[in-house]
Amino acid sequence: MITNSVGGSIQGIEAEVNKLTIGPGDVILLCSNGMTSMLPDAPIAEVLRAEPDPAAACRRLIDEANAAGGRDNVTGIVARIEAAPGPRTV
């Protein structure tokens, strides 16, 4: 989760870096707070589990966030890890 925003000045802004292990079957969602402020984690996870197509899952999440009020810009990227030689840390 990216929790810091960049304003007009880059002074004092530090990137927060975290590592996680990913492997086949994992789904990664990168989204703006416009999505997470409108949809709780459980419904987001439900859509990501239910929809195998990343583009369709992303579109559905954006539509649901907008339907819930869409008070801010709603942006998202969904990636599904299909195959890998083994777990990777990214």
C-alpha positions in Angstrom: 0.0 0.0 0.0 1.4 3.4 -1.0 0.4 5.7 1.8 2.5 8.8 1.0 1.6 11.4 -1.5 3.8 13.8 -3.5 2.8 17.4 -3.4 4.4 20.4 -5.0 7.8 19.8 -3.5 9.9 16.7 -3.3 12.0 17.8 -0.3 11.3 15.7 2.7 9.4 13.0 0.7 10.8 9.5 1.3 9.7 6.4 -0.5 8.4 3.6 1.7 9.7 0.3 0.4 8.3 -3.1 1.4 9.2 -6.6 0.0 6.7 -9.4 -0.5 7.0 -12.9 -1.8 4.8 -13.6 -4.8 4.1 -16.8 -6.8 1.6 -18.4 -9.3 -2.0 -17.6 -8.4 -1.2 -14.4 -6.5 -3.1 -11.3 -7.5 -1.6 -7.8 -7.0 -3.8 -4.6 -6.9 -2.2 -1.2 -7.1 -4.8 1.5 -6.6 -5.4 5.0 -5.5 -7.2 5.9 -2.3 -10.2 6.8 -4.4 -10.8 3.1 -4.5 -9.9 2.1 -1.0 -11.8 5.0 0.6 -15.0 3.8 -1.2 -14.7 0.0 -0.9 -13.7 -1.9 2.2 -11.0 -4.6 1.9 -13.4 -7.6 2.0 -15.4 -6.6 -1.2 -12.1 -5.8 -3.0 -10.7 -9.2 -2.1 -14.0 -10.9 -3.2 -13.8 -9.3 -6.6 -10.2 -10.2 -7.0 -10.9 -13.9 -6.1 -14.1 -14.1 -8.2 -12.9 -12.4 -11.5 -10.0 -14.3 -13.2 -9.5 -11.6 -15.9 -7.3 -8.8 -14.4 -8.8 -6.1 -16.7 -12.3 -7.2 -15.9 -11.5 -7.2 -12.1 -10.0 -3.8 -12.3 -13.0 -2.4 -14.3 -15.5 -3.9 -11.8 -13.6 -2.4 -8.8 -13.5 1.0 -10.4 -17.2 0.8 -11.3 -18.1 -0.3 -7.8 -16.0 2.5 -6.2 -17.7 5.0 -8.4 -21.2 3.5 -7.7 -20.4 3.8 -3.9 -19.9 7.6 -4.3 -16.6 8.0 -6.2 -15.6 11.1 -4.1 -12.0 11.0 -5.4 -10.2 9.8 -8.5 -10.4 6.0 -8.8 -7.4 4.4 -10.4 -6.3 0.8 -10.4 -4.0 -1.8 -11.9 -4.6 -5.6 -11.3 -1.9 -8.1 -12.1 -2.4 -11.9 -11.8 0.8 -14.0 -11.5 0.2 -16.9 -13.9 3.5 -18.8 -13.8 6.9 -18.5 -12.3 9.8 -20.8 -11.7 9.3 -20.3 -7.9 8.3 -17.7 -5.4 10.0 -14.3 -6.0 10.6 -11.5 -3.6 9.8 -8.1 -5.1 
